[in-house]
């Protein structure tokens, strides 16, 4: 598929570095789980189950992985931790492939959807605005013209931060005064993007979860107003989750998927945590593609999520 032309040595180094804390934590735990054992028995599997759960893979996904390994153990005979690592890697890779869609293309948009409209949702503090800025940078780098809409009108800091990113990347940001109707901002952004023949529109939204009904109504209103400008907008609803929060990210995913139709996810801040296993669990349990992963502060550190490369990097394979 011509993949390796996209996944450069530099990207692999960023991925390896970003997952290093998770990798070190998981492997240390696995080593303890099999210490002194000549074969994988029920005790090792129980210990491995605990390793995966404490690595934020999630209970349901962990039980699924353990079941798969038990089936392998019934037919394969292996005696050391290295072989267990290989089998664990194989089963996690297989699980991700079974439960997710194809890997996303590198910051490209469908030719028949111009402008391509992305509505970004997520609670405050997960790296939502930063992710939008990095997406804008990557799309512009790919030769696309981008418009940003500052529809999180309830926080002055959110609008200011998006404006700073717009200036930094060199893309226009459409905004209104504090407290303005978010749907009105979305309408203005799409209207400007259409008038200027933009390729991509990214709309930031408020990240309040204290009242799910209000959130649902607000996001629905934004989507309905968008359709007045572009009938099939938004083309993508991207949920941003903070990977460093572990199980809390699962709960946020649950709440937002109930509040609106999420079609893709971005999991941020993986470089500063040992909780990278959350990517595996969220991919498996929500059956919604993880499209991007955040691996650092740099512009290039937002990567398209590629399942095989993620697992290879996590398990130290090249």
C-alpha positions, 0 to 999 in steps of 0.5 A: 500500500506504499505505507513505508513511504509515509512512515519515516524513520523520524516518525518511528523515533517519535513513536518509540520515544512517546511510548517508552514509559508505557513500554518500560512499565509493561515489560517490567510488570510482565517480567515480574509476572513470569519470574521463576516460571518455566511455563505459562500456567494459570498463575502466570495468566492471572499475573498477566491479567493484572499487568494489563488491567493496571496498564489501563488496557481495561477489564473487558479488553484484558479478559478478551486478550487473556482468553486468546492467549489461553487458546494459544497456550493450549496448542503452543508450548513456550517457556520464557518471557520473550515468547510470552511477549511475542504472543501478547504482541500478536494477540493485541495486534490481531485484536486491533485489526479485528475491531477497528477500521483501516488506518487513516490516510496521512492528513488527506481529505476526500476529494468529493467533500470540500471543504471537509468539516471536522467538529472537535469535541472533548472535555477541557484540559485534554489537549483539544485546542493543541490537537486542532493546532497541530492538525491545522499545521499538518493539513497545511503542510500537506498543501490544504487550505484550512479554516479554524472556528473558535466555537468554545465561546465560554472560555476566553482562554480557549479562543485566545489559544486557538487564535495563537495557534492560527497565527503560529500555523498561518491559518485564519481563525473565525471568532466572535465575542465571549459568550456568543452562540457557538452555532453562530461561530460555526455558521460564520466559519463554514460560510467563510471557508466556502466563500474562500474555497478552503479544503478543511474546516476544524471547529473547536467546541466547549468541553463541559460535561457537567450536564450531558443533556445541555452538551447534547443539545449544544452539539446537535444545534452546532451540527444542524446550523452547519448543515445550512451551509454544507448539507452533509457537515460535519463530515467527522466528529473527532473526540479528543481524550487525554491518554494520561488519565487512563480509566477516566478517558474511558468514562469520557469516551462513554459520555461523549459517544452518548452525547453525540455521534463520534466518528473518530478519536485522538488520544493525546499526551501519551509521551508523559505517561505509562498509561499507553495501554488505554489506546488498546482498550478504547480502540477495542471497546468503542469500535470507533477508529483512533485516528490520531495519537499525541506523542509530544509538544512539537508540531510533528508529534501528532501522528496518524494512528497506525495499529501495526506500528503502534504495537511494534513500537510498544513491544520493541519490534522494528 
